[in-house]
């Protein structure tokens, strides 16, 4: 994966040295004044007819190049003295992302081709490839219950195999999925410091909770652990599935996507809320999340750039 391009920031470790930039500005002013006075001297002491025969071509702008390069070099050295920096986003050590995927029967709806589940699997695998290798990635699946399919690890193949092997089940335990994700984060080994593991949960679901602990209780637990939960409402309002069991004939059941409860989880925990109605949109959401989680901004000094320019 290619990390996001660093952004050049206008910051300096020793900004007081930038006052010296007044010196090249003053030299530039002196140079301009002297250049304006040169024609006066030329007209005063030179025979114009003779000058046109001896030097019919004037040097023009090229005679200013040397002075311009000198002033740029001087300015670059002064900027280097101020020790400029740029902001660089780098992966956070021990950063952990837990991906929670809804595997309830409603994920068999075909309003997202070929089905919601298959589209989610495709997008989730792209998300696996997107994260930096140093970030721990875990997988939680949930329908009537929630389970840790893969504890947070840097083994991407283990996560891919688990994503490819997802199976559907009855009911939706959204709150339990968040609790299981928090448990998965707790399995990350301690590095010997008291610093908490920088972590985030990315929960994708299409329906309302039907069993288990409430989303509110789960959100409160996430807040207590300082873990943002970003949620993705996946599907359309027109989704349906065909449901049957031993005692019920086949029935068409509406399974509209539930955006309200998922948005409330994200708002409460400080995460981000997304909607996606196709595999392409879901992949775009995962790309957006993957480019932001697990990074921190550090200042990197770029003084050598300006010294080399000078």
C-alpha positions as CSV (number, residue, x, y, z in Angstrom):
1,X,0.0,0.0,0.0
2,X,1.1,3.5,-0.7
3,X,0.7,5.8,2.3
4,X,-1.0,9.2,1.7
5,X,1.2,11.9,0.4
6,X,2.6,14.1,3.1
7,X,1.5,17.7,3.1
8,X,4.0,20.5,3.3
9,X,3.3,22.6,6.3
10,X,4.4,26.2,6.7
11,X,6.1,25.7,10.1
12,X,9.6,26.3,11.4
13,X,11.5,25.2,14.4
14,X,13.4,28.5,14.6
15,X,11.1,31.1,12.9
16,X,13.0,34.1,14.3
17,X,15.7,33.6,11.6
18,X,13.1,34.4,9.0
19,X,13.6,38.1,9.8
20,X,16.9,37.8,7.9
21,X,14.8,37.6,4.7
22,X,14.7,41.4,4.9
23,X,18.3,41.4,3.8
24,X,17.8,39.8,0.3
25,X,14.7,42.0,-0.1
26,X,16.8,45.1,0.7
27,X,19.5,43.9,-1.8
28,X,16.8,43.4,-4.4
29,X,15.6,46.9,-3.9
30,X,19.1,48.3,-4.2
31,X,19.6,46.2,-7.4
32,X,16.4,47.6,-8.9
33,X,17.4,51.2,-8.1
34,X,20.9,50.7,-9.7
35,X,19.4,49.2,-12.8
36,X,17.0,52.1,-13.2
37,X,19.9,54.6,-13.0
38,X,22.1,52.8,-15.5
39,X,20.4,54.2,-18.6
40,X,20.8,57.7,-17.3
41,X,24.6,57.2,-17.1
42,X,24.7,55.5,-20.5
43,X,22.8,58.5,-22.1
44,X,25.1,61.0,-20.3
45,X,28.4,59.5,-21.3
46,X,27.8,57.5,-24.5
47,X,27.6,58.4,-28.2
48,X,24.3,56.7,-29.1
49,X,25.2,56.3,-32.8
50,X,28.5,54.7,-32.0
51,X,26.8,52.5,-29.3
52,X,24.4,51.1,-31.8
53,X,27.2,50.2,-34.2
54,X,29.5,48.7,-31.5
55,X,26.8,46.8,-29.5
56,X,23.6,46.6,-31.6
57,X,22.2,43.8,-29.3
58,X,21.4,44.4,-25.7
59,X,21.8,41.6,-23.1
60,X,18.2,42.0,-22.0
61,X,16.8,39.9,-19.1
62,X,19.8,37.5,-19.2
63,X,22.0,40.1,-17.5
64,X,19.7,39.8,-14.4
65,X,20.0,36.0,-14.1
66,X,23.1,36.0,-11.9
67,X,21.7,38.5,-9.5
68,X,18.4,36.6,-9.3
69,X,20.1,33.3,-8.6
70,X,22.3,34.9,-5.9
71,X,19.2,36.3,-4.2
72,X,17.3,33.0,-4.4
73,X,20.3,31.1,-2.9
74,X,20.6,33.6,-0.1
75,X,16.9,33.4,0.7
76,X,17.1,29.6,0.6
77,X,19.9,29.6,3.1
78,X,18.0,31.9,5.4
79,X,14.9,29.6,5.3
80,X,17.2,26.6,6.0
81,X,18.5,28.4,9.1
82,X,14.9,28.7,10.3
83,X,14.7,24.9,10.2
84,X,11.5,24.3,8.1
85,X,9.4,21.2,8.7
86,X,6.6,19.4,7.0
87,X,3.7,17.4,8.4
88,X,4.1,13.6,7.7
89,X,1.4,11.1,8.4
90,X,3.0,7.8,9.7
91,X,1.4,4.6,10.9
92,X,0.9,4.4,14.7
93,X,2.6,1.6,16.4
94,X,0.1,-0.9,17.9
95,X,-2.7,0.9,16.1
96,X,-5.7,-1.5,15.9
97,X,-8.7,-1.6,13.7
98,X,-11.6,-4.0,14.2
99,X,-13.9,-4.6,11.3
100,X,-17.4,-5.8,12.4
101,X,-19.5,-7.2,9.6
102,X,-23.2,-7.9,9.8
103,X,-24.0,-11.5,8.7
104,X,-27.8,-11.5,9.5
105,X,-30.2,-13.0,6.9
106,X,-31.0,-9.5,5.6
107,X,-27.5,-9.5,4.1
108,X,-28.8,-11.9,1.5
109,X,-30.9,-9.2,-0.1
110,X,-30.1,-8.6,-3.8
111,X,-30.8,-4.9,-3.9
112,X,-27.0,-4.7,-3.9
113,X,-25.7,-7.0,-6.6
114,X,-25.0,-9.8,-6.4
115,X,-26.1,-9.8,-2.7
116,X,-25.3,-7.4,0.1
117,X,-23.0,-10.0,1.7
118,X,-21.0,-10.8,-1.4
119,X,-20.6,-7.1,-2.1
120,X,-19.5,-6.5,1.5
121,X,-17.0,-9.3,1.3
122,X,-15.4,-7.8,-1.9
123,X,-15.2,-4.3,-0.3
124,X,-13.9,-5.7,3.0
125,X,-11.0,-7.5,1.2
126,X,-10.0,-4.3,-0.5
127,X,-10.0,-2.6,3.0
128,X,-7.7,-5.4,4.2
129,X,-5.3,-4.5,1.4
130,X,-5.6,-0.8,2.0
131,X,-4.4,-0.7,5.6
132,X,-0.6,-0.3,6.3
133,X,1.0,-3.7,7.2
134,X,2.0,-2.5,10.7
135,X,-1.6,-1.9,11.8
136,X,-3.4,-4.7,13.6
137,X,-6.6,-5.7,12.0
138,X,-9.3,-7.9,13.6
139,X,-12.6,-9.2,12.4
140,X,-15.9,-9.6,14.3
141,X,-19.0,-11.1,12.7
142,X,-22.5,-10.8,14.1
143,X,-26.0,-12.0,13.5
144,X,-27.9,-13.4,16.5
145,X,-24.6,-13.5,18.4
146,X,-21.3,-11.8,17.9
147,X,-18.0,-13.5,17.8
148,X,-14.3,-12.6,17.3
149,X,-13.5,-14.3,14.0
150,X,-9.9,-13.1,13.9
151,X,-8.2,-11.4,16.8
152,X,-6.3,-8.2,15.9
153,X,-3.2,-9.3,13.9
154,X,-0.9,-8.2,11.1
155,X,-1.6,-11.5,9.3
156,X,-3.8,-10.2,6.5
157,X,-4.3,-13.6,5.0
158,X,-6.0,-14.8,8.1
159,X,-8.5,-11.9,7.9
160,X,-9.1,-12.5,4.2
161,X,-9.9,-16.2,4.8
162,X,-12.3,-15.3,7.5
163,X,-14.0,-12.6,5.3
164,X,-14.4,-15.1,2.4
165,X,-15.9,-17.7,4.8
166,X,-18.7,-15.5,6.2
167,X,-22.0,-17.3,6.7
168,X,-25.5,-15.9,7.4
169,X,-27.6,-16.4,10.5
170,X,-30.8,-15.1,12.0
171,X,-31.2,-11.9,14.0
172,X,-29.0,-8.9,14.4
173,X,-27.0,-8.2,17.6
174,X,-25.5,-4.8,16.8
175,X,-24.7,-3.9,20.4
176,X,-23.0,-7.3,21.0
177,X,-20.9,-6.7,17.9
178,X,-19.5,-3.5,19.5
179,X,-18.8,-5.3,22.8
180,X,-17.1,-8.1,21.0
181,X,-15.0,-5.6,19.1
182,X,-13.9,-3.9,22.3
183,X,-13.0,-7.4,23.7
184,X,-10.9,-8.0,20.6
185,X,-9.0,-4.7,21.1
186,X,-8.2,-5.8,24.7
187,X,-6.4,-8.9,23.3
188,X,-3.6,-6.7,21.8
189,X,-0.5,-7.4,23.8
190,X,0.7,-4.7,26.2
191,X,3.9,-2.9,25.1
192,X,5.0,-2.3,28.7
193,X,3.6,1.3,28.8
194,X,0.5,2.6,30.3
195,X,-0.6,4.1,27.0
196,X,-3.9,2.7,25.7
197,X,-4.0,1.0,22.3
198,X,-5.0,3.5,19.6
199,X,-8.0,1.8,18.1
200,X,-11.1,2.1,16.1
201,X,-14.1,-0.1,15.3
202,X,-15.5,0.0,11.7
203,X,-19.0,-1.6,11.9
204,X,-21.0,-2.3,8.8
205,X,-24.7,-3.3,9.0
206,X,-27.9,-3.1,7.1
207,X,-30.6,-3.5,9.7
208,X,-31.9,-2.7,13.1
209,X,-30.8,-4.6,16.3
210,X,-33.2,-7.4,17.1
211,X,-31.4,-9.1,20.0
212,X,-28.7,-8.6,22.6
213,X,-27.6,-5.5,24.5
214,X,-28.6,-2.1,23.2
215,X,-26.6,0.1,20.9
216,X,-26.6,2.8,23.7
217,X,-25.0,0.5,26.2
218,X,-22.4,-0.5,23.6
219,X,-21.7,3.1,22.7
220,X,-21.2,4.0,26.4
221,X,-18.7,1.1,26.7
222,X,-16.8,2.4,23.6
223,X,-16.7,5.9,25.0
224,X,-15.3,4.6,28.3
225,X,-12.5,2.8,26.4
226,X,-12.0,5.9,24.1
227,X,-12.6,3.9,21.0
228,X,-14.5,5.6,18.1
229,X,-17.0,3.5,16.3
230,X,-17.4,4.4,12.6
231,X,-20.5,2.9,11.1
232,X,-21.6,2.1,7.6
233,X,-25.3,1.7,6.7
234,X,-25.2,-0.7,3.7
235,X,-28.1,-1.3,1.4
236,X,-31.2,0.5,0.1
237,X,-34.7,1.1,1.4
238,X,-36.1,-1.4,-1.1
239,X,-34.2,-4.5,0.0
240,X,-36.1,-7.7,0.4
241,X,-35.4,-11.3,1.2
242,X,-37.3,-14.6,0.8
243,X,-37.7,-16.1,4.2
244,X,-38.9,-19.6,5.1
245,X,-38.6,-22.2,7.8
246,X,-40.1,-25.6,8.7
247,X,-43.5,-24.1,9.5
248,X,-43.6,-21.1,7.3
249,X,-44.1,-21.0,3.5
250,X,-41.7,-18.8,1.5
251,X,-42.4,-15.1,2.3
252,X,-41.0,-11.9,0.9
253,X,-39.8,-9.9,3.8
254,X,-38.7,-6.2,3.5
255,X,-35.3,-5.5,4.9
256,X,-34.7,-1.7,4.5
257,X,-31.4,-0.3,5.7
258,X,-31.4,1.3,9.1
259,X,-29.4,4.5,9.0
260,X,-30.8,6.2,12.2
261,X,-29.4,3.8,14.8
262,X,-26.0,3.5,13.0
263,X,-25.6,7.2,12.8
264,X,-26.4,7.6,16.4
265,X,-23.6,5.1,17.3
266,X,-21.1,7.1,15.3
267,X,-22.2,10.4,16.7
268,X,-22.0,9.2,20.3
269,X,-18.6,7.6,20.1
270,X,-16.8,10.2,17.9
271,X,-16.7,8.0,14.9
272,X,-17.8,8.7,11.3
273,X,-21.1,7.7,9.7
274,X,-21.3,6.6,6.1
275,X,-24.0,5.2,3.8
276,X,-23.5,2.9,0.8
277,X,-26.0,1.5,-1.6
278,X,-23.6,-0.4,-3.9
279,X,-20.4,-2.3,-3.8
280,X,-18.6,0.6,-5.5
281,X,-19.9,3.0,-2.9
282,X,-18.9,0.7,-0.1
283,X,-15.4,0.3,-1.5
284,X,-15.1,4.1,-1.6
285,X,-16.2,4.3,2.0
286,X,-13.6,1.7,3.1
287,X,-11.0,3.6,1.1
288,X,-11.9,6.8,2.9
289,X,-11.7,5.1,6.3
290,X,-8.5,3.2,5.5
291,X,-6.7,6.4,4.5
292,X,-7.4,8.0,7.9
293,X,-7.3,5.3,10.6
294,X,-4.1,4.3,12.3
295,X,-2.0,7.4,11.5
296,X,-0.6,10.2,13.4
297,X,0.9,13.5,12.2
298,X,4.6,14.1,12.9
299,X,6.8,17.0,12.0
300,X,9.8,16.2,9.9
301,X,12.6,18.7,9.3
302,X,13.3,19.5,5.7
303,X,16.3,21.8,6.1
304,X,18.5,19.8,3.7
305,X,16.0,20.6,0.9
306,X,16.7,24.3,1.2
307,X,20.5,23.8,1.7
308,X,20.5,21.8,-1.6
309,X,18.5,24.5,-3.4
310,X,21.0,27.1,-2.2
